[in-house]
Amino acid sequence: MVISNGATCVITLLSYVLADDGDVFLISSPFYTVLDHDVNVLTKNSLVRCPLLGQEKGEFSLHVDSYKHGYEKAQLDGLRVRGIIIVNPGNPVGDIYDERTLMPILEFAAEKQLHVIVDEIYALSTFTTLHEPFQSILSYKHLPDPKRTHFVWAFSKDFSMSGVRVGVLYSSIEVCMIASKVNFSFLPSGAVQGLMMSLLSDKEWTNRYVRTNKERLTEKFYSVKKQLELMSDGRIKVYEAQAGLFIWADFGLYLNEKSFDEELKLFNMIFDAGLYITCGKILGCNEPGWFRLIFSVKDSWIEEGLIRLKTALNKYEFNT
Ligand SMILES: Cc1ncc(COP(=O)(O)O)c(C=O)c1O
């Protein structure tokens, strides 16, 4: 195991250790596009986007075919694919992928001798409405290629400690040994590591915290979803997430025309009204009109944010 400066540094390390300069990793899109930077910061590596399926129908399904297509396309472009990055639960969509969904992807990776980086930074931020509990890759009884499967987690999301900068890599001894050498420059201080250790040692507190956090996230997600739907007379369509800190919503019915130019115009008006929400284009969404809103903030901020959003939507409708 390696402890580093947040999940950001763990992914930066993995990109450096697992691949050669110029190699690529496949990733489903839309996605947390800071990963474009993370895989590239110490190397010339990059990501190839493999779109989630059914986006034109408002669906975002993860399927091995999308990776197979991305793999072939990368090869045709003369790029060497070194791995796949899976974020589970996903950001921005908030879906959870079970073993049945992930196994064909893990098997495809094993067949092509690709590394698989599994980022589970939202693993404990799942909603209480789930029919089946989230299953971490660490609990799978069988992995097609365990030596090439690398697990990433951090305190940033599940413990609301982004600023504390502690991330975890769990991988083979060989990878951890090489990563540790580079990680010398990214180590969180001993004091911070000690603090995290004492926090996790209190199992009773940790379990209670995780349970309460899940209850509050679930309640807040459904409350903000309802407020957005009411405010827009159902024109904002909120995706039914299962985890995470985000509302992923389709504002397409507001757009004068379904284009990324119009999406950007709306984004700018919302920004000018004093609210920052991320537009789908920035996150690599294929369909214009989608936005990601963070809902895990104080009630008073949500209230003010919705007022600003309404102002911006009215302005967009009447001024464009
Ligand atoms: C999927 C994913 N991975 C990694 C990170 C970065 O985490 P950290 O703050 O621990 O570097 C984020 C942050 O938003 C994220 O959403």
The ligand as an SDF file (V2000), in Angstrom:
LIG
                    3D

 16 16  0  0  0  0  0  0  0  0999 V2000
  -13.1830   10.5740   -9.5290 C   0  0  0  0  0  0  0  0  0  0  0  0
  -12.1920   11.4210   -8.7820 C   0  0  0  0  0  0  0  0  0  0  0  0
  -10.9380   10.9860   -8.6330 N   0  0  0  0  0  0  0  0  0  0  0  0
  -10.0220   11.7390   -7.9930 C   0  0  0  0  0  0  0  0  0  0  0  0
  -10.3430   12.9800   -7.4690 C   0  0  0  0  0  0  0  0  0  0  0  0
   -9.2730   13.7900   -6.7790 C   0  0  0  0  0  0  0  0  0  0  0  0
   -9.2540   13.4990   -5.4110 O   0  0  0  0  0  0  0  0  0  0  0  0
   -8.2170   14.1440   -4.3720 P   0  0  0  0  0  0  0  0  0  0  0  0
   -8.8360   15.4040   -3.8760 O   0  0  0  0  0  0  0  0  0  0  0  0
   -8.0910   13.1120   -3.2810 O   0  0  0  0  0  0  0  0  0  0  0  0
   -6.9440   14.3730   -5.0640 O   0  0  0  0  0  0  0  0  0  0  0  0
  -11.6540   13.4600   -7.6010 C   0  0  0  0  0  0  0  0  0  0  0  0
  -12.0010   14.7830   -7.0810 C   0  0  0  0  0  0  0  0  0  0  0  0
  -13.0300   15.3720   -7.4090 O   0  0  0  0  0  0  0  0  0  0  0  0
  -12.6060   12.6570   -8.2680 C   0  0  0  0  0  0  0  0  0  0  0  0
  -13.8710   13.0620   -8.4490 O   0  0  0  0  0  0  0  0  0  0  0  0
  1  2  1  0
  2  3  1  0
  2 15  2  0
  3  4  2  0
  4  5  1  0
  5  6  1  0
  5 12  2  0
  6  7  1  0
  7  8  1  0
  8  9  2  0
  8 10  1  0
  8 11  1  0
 12 13  1  0
 12 15  1  0
 13 14  2  0
 15 16  1  0
M  END
$$$$
